Amino acid sequence: MLVPLESSAMPSTRTARHLDVLALPRVPLTFSAALVGRAAYALVLLPLLYAVTEATGSIALAATAVAVYGATASLLAPGRAWLIDRHGARPVLAVLIVSFGAGVAGIAAASLLGAPGTLLIVLAGLAGACAPPLGPTMRVAWGRLTPDDEMLRTGLSFDAVIEELLYLAGPALAGLALAIVAPGAALFVPAVLVVVGGLAFVATPTVGEMSVRGVAPHRRGRGGSLLRDRRFVGLLLPAVVAGGVSGTIGIAVPVVLADRGGPAAVGIALGVFAGGSALGGLLFGAMRVPGSPARQLVVLAAALMGVTSLVAVVGGAVGVSVVLAVAGLFFSPIMIVAYVAAHAAGGEHRQNSATTWVNTGHNLGGSVGSAGAGVLIQAAGAPTTLVVVAGVVGVLLAVSLVLASARPAAEDASA
């Protein structure tokens, strides 16, 4: 059953702080191990692009390799999560971690040996297909590491902030590495990180408990797909919206600032958006927000789109940066609430699937937002595009509220 965030909490944790959550038993070990493994994802894309380019002399083949890697990593994520829910986290994650590390190392070695583009693209696709869901599994682990909803929300907010910082620092660190070593050699770094951190995460008692608790009960009562649950789809749509807005920003801002500062201004504007998102996650995790997850998600997503739309009317790089900094404040909170809601929606036996669908929905929204924004901007310009996107978002959020508020059907009672 989906429950409001304000469900009963111990008085001592009603104002749970991030330091309080980090002080909980087993949190430092579990989270730090997962963090080392997750760092690999922030470091792999740039070296992959340059490694394939250097090996083949073709930026087109390199872009294809990156796209294939991203596609298999994202589209097959629900399947990998289902395997974890079906067979337990520890055995499935261990296989995926070793396979992914071997796949990335294989790309590194093949690129250094000058392998053909076709082979490198195939290897990239295979690596993406094995990408271990360390982030979603860690978010499930937060539910076992925290004693109540308030602590869970604070833990997830801290998780979201650190992930934002990882993806801010990762490309910069990868760029520095590429100035020192060959791209193929640089790829060995994420390969080692995911194996060392990932296997350390798998070895923690928390993941062991997930494996023990997750297998037998699931076999006794298998639920249908979460996408058949209207309430879950309703909660998923704001995550799709957040991804769509992010994807739209990535295309629209370079166009808006093309004659107002160029690439440097674009980099700053997108950077402050990410910074605002990190700050928003920290602030949201320290607050007690009334209302059900469904209402919180709709309000936050509407605010994100509403503020972002101001990019169409403000002038200059400073104005765009200020707007995006404010808009970013709403981005991480959307994902935090979506993950908290996924814990409830997934029940005891489908939490990995639920949190992974939040990730997948966000990524899908980002891809559609980027592609749609490109087409619309080419046809009608950035301001019109933002207005159209705002209209689509309004419709999706209305549908979200209706679906998330629906009474569970009789056939969903066991979900």
Salt bridges, closest charged atoms under 4 A:
ASP20 OD2 - ARG17 NE 3.39
GLU150 OE2 - ARG153 NH2 3.43
GLU150 OE1 - ARG288 NE 3.83
ASP159 OD1 - ARG38 NH2 2.86
ASP159 OD1 - ARG139 NE 3.66
GLU163 OE2 - ARG38 NH2 3.10
GLU163 OE1 - ARG139 NH2 2.80
GLU209 OE2 - ARG26 NH1 2.82
GLU209 OE1 - ARG213 NH2 3.84
ASP229 OD2 - ARG231 NH2 3.40
